[in-house]
Amino acid sequence: MDDKLIVEIMVKAKEHFGRKELAEKLGLTANQVTDISAGRAALPFVAALKLAELLQVEPLPLLCANESLMEKNEDKKTYLKSFFAKIQMAHNLYYVNYTIIVSFHPISESTVLLKL
C-alpha cells in the first residue's frame, strides 16, 4: 500500500465530481477536500465511509489507506500496510474462487447463441 493512496483516490474523486460537489457528498468543506487531496490531512472517519460508499468500494481498505496517511508511528504504519495486504489477498482469493466456480458452471445453449 502506497502511503499516498488515499491522496490519489481523493484527487481522482475530485476530478470526477468537482471539489464543491465532492465536499458536499462527504460532508466536508471545499478547503478540507483540497487539504486531503494534497496530503496535508486525512479524511474524517465518517467522510472516509461516505467516500467508500460513493465509490462503491469496500470501506476497510480505504480506511487503512486513510489512517496510514497521517500515522507517524512506523510500527503502526507497518501494521496498517500488512493488514491492507491481507485484505487484498483475501479479496484476490475470493475473486479467484468465484472465477473458478463460474468457469465450471455449465454454459447454456442460449449463452452460446448470444456469443455467436
MOMO-V845227 format. One record per helix or strand of 2 or more residues. SS is the DSSP state (H for helix, E for strand). FROM is the first residue (numbers start at 1). TO is the last residue. If there is no record, write none. Layout:
ss = (SS | SS)
from = (FROM | FROM)
to = (TO | TO)
//
This chain:
ss = (H | H | H | H | H | H | H)
from = (5 | 19 | 30 | 45 | 59 | 74 | 109)
to = (17 | 26 | 37 | 55 | 70 | 103 | 115)
//
